[in-house]
C-alpha cells in the first residue's frame, strides 16, 4: 500500500488553501511596497518609529529594519508574521498525520494492509515534507515576481535574496515538523491538536521576544527558531553554527523518539 500517495491525497486540499491564501497576502503586501516610498509615508513611518521604545522595536524585529523604503526591510519585517502562519500549517499537518488515523478510526483500514508502523510513519513524514516544499516553491515564485515588479531588484538579486529567505524558512519548518510528528505520537486524540500547535509555535516565538528584551534571558533566543532567521541577521551573518546544531539535534531526537514510541504504542481502533 502506498501511504505516501494516500497522505498527499488527504492533505492536498488543505495545502492548496493555505498556499493560495499566503500567496495572495504576500503579493498584496509586495504590491503595497511602492506606496512606502512616498515622502508622506516616509515621514509618517519615521515619526511613529521615533516614539516607540527601542526595546519594543528590538522585540518586534524592527531595530534594524526601520527604513521601509528598502524592500529587504519592508518584506523582511512582514515575512516574520507570514512565517508564523507557515509554521502553524507545517506543525498542524505533522501533528495530525498519525493521531488523526486513530481519532477518525481509519487506523483499522491501515491495520488490514501489509505495512509496518515504521513505513507508515516515514511515508507520512516524506509526504508532509513534499507538501511543505511545494508550498514554499509557489511562495518563492510569487515573492520573486513581486520583487521584480515592485522593487528595483534585478533578476539575480531577487533570486538570491528570496532564495535565502525561503531556504531558511524551510529549515525551521523541518524543525517544527519533527516536533509535530513527535506530538502526533504522544497525543491520545487529534481533538485539541490546534491548541497544542499554537502553543508550540507562538510559545517559542514569545520566548524569543523575551530573550531579546531581557538580557538575562538571552539564552531563550537559541530555543526560538523564529529568532534564527530574522531577516537582517540572516542576510548578513546567516544561521549561526549553534543554531544549525540545535535545529538538527531537535529534528533527529524528535524523529527517533517518534519512531521508537510509535512502534510500541497501543493504537486505538
DAVENDA-V740666 format. One record per residue. N is the residue number from 1. RES is the residue in one small letter. OMEGA is omega in whole degrees, 0 to 359 (NA if undefined). Layout:
n: <N/N>
res: <RES/RES>
omega: <OMEGA/OMEGA>
This chain:
n: <1/2/3/4/5/6/7/8/9/10/11/12/13/14/15/16/17/18/19/20/21/22/23/24/25/26/27/28/29/30/31/32/33/34/35/36/37/38/39/40/41/42/43/44/45/46/47/48/49/50/51/52/53/54/55/56/57/58/59/60/61/62/63/64/65/66/67/68/69/70/71/72/73/74/75/76/77/78/79/80/81/82/83/84/85/86/87/88/89/90/91/92/93/94/95/96/97/98/99/100/101/102/103/104/105/106/107/108/109/110/111/112/113/114/115/116/117/118/119/120/121/122/123/124/125/126/127/128/129/130/131/132/133/134/135/136/137/138/139/140/141/142/143/144/145/146/147/148/149/150/151/152/153/154/155/156/157/158/159/160/161/162/163/164/165/166/167/168/169/170/171/172/173/174/175/176/177/178/179/180/181/182/183/184/185/186/187/188/189/190/191/192/193/194/195/196/197/198/199/200/201/202/203/204/205/206/207/208/209/210/211/212/213/214/215/216/217/218/219/220/221/222/223/224/225/226/227/228/229/230/231/232/233/234/235/236/237/238/239/240/241/242/243/244/245/246/247/248/249/250/251/252/253/254/255/256/257/258/259/260/261/262/263/264/265/266/267/268/269>
res: <x/x/x/x/x/x/x/x/x/x/x/x/x/x/x/x/x/x/x/x/x/x/x/x/x/x/x/x/x/x/x/x/x/x/x/x/x/x/x/x/x/x/x/x/x/x/x/x/x/x/x/x/x/x/x/x/x/x/x/x/x/x/x/x/x/x/x/x/x/x/x/x/x/x/x/x/x/x/x/x/x/x/x/x/x/x/x/x/x/x/x/x/x/x/x/x/x/x/x/x/x/x/x/x/x/x/x/x/x/x/x/x/x/x/x/x/x/x/x/x/x/x/x/x/x/x/x/x/x/x/x/x/x/x/x/x/x/x/x/x/x/x/x/x/x/x/x/x/x/x/x/x/x/x/x/x/x/x/x/x/x/x/x/x/x/x/x/x/x/x/x/x/x/x/x/x/x/x/x/x/x/x/x/x/x/x/x/x/x/x/x/x/x/x/x/x/x/x/x/x/x/x/x/x/x/x/x/x/x/x/x/x/x/x/x/x/x/x/x/x/x/x/x/x/x/x/x/x/x/x/x/x/x/x/x/x/x/x/x/x/x/x/x/x/x/x/x/x/x/x/x/x/x/x/x/x/x/x/x/x/x/x/x/x/x/x/x/x/x>
omega: <181/180/180/181/179/179/176/180/183/186/188/180/179/179/181/181/179/182/179/181/182/178/179/179/180/182/179/179/178/178/179/185/181/180/178/184/177/182/182/180/176/181/180/181/180/180/180/182/181/182/182/179/181/180/179/177/179/182/181/180/184/185/183/184/186/180/184/174/175/187/178/179/183/183/178/179/183/182/181/178/172/179/176/179/179/180/175/178/182/181/183/181/179/180/183/189/183/186/181/178/179/182/182/180/181/178/177/179/180/177/185/182/180/182/181/178/180/179/179/182/186/178/176/179/181/178/179/178/179/178/179/181/178/176/182/178/177/178/176/182/180/180/178/178/179/178/181/185/191/177/180/178/176/185/184/180/180/180/183/184/181/178/179/182/183/173/178/178/178/181/182/175/177/177/180/179/178/177/179/178/178/178/180/178/185/183/180/180/178/177/183/181/180/178/178/179/179/181/181/185/183/177/179/178/180/177/177/178/178/179/179/185/184/184/182/181/184/180/181/180/181/176/176/183/179/179/181/188/173/193/184/178/183/184/178/183/185/176/184/183/179/178/173/181/179/182/180/179/179/180/183/182/181/182/178/179/179/181/182/180/183/179/183/185/173/183/180/179/NA>
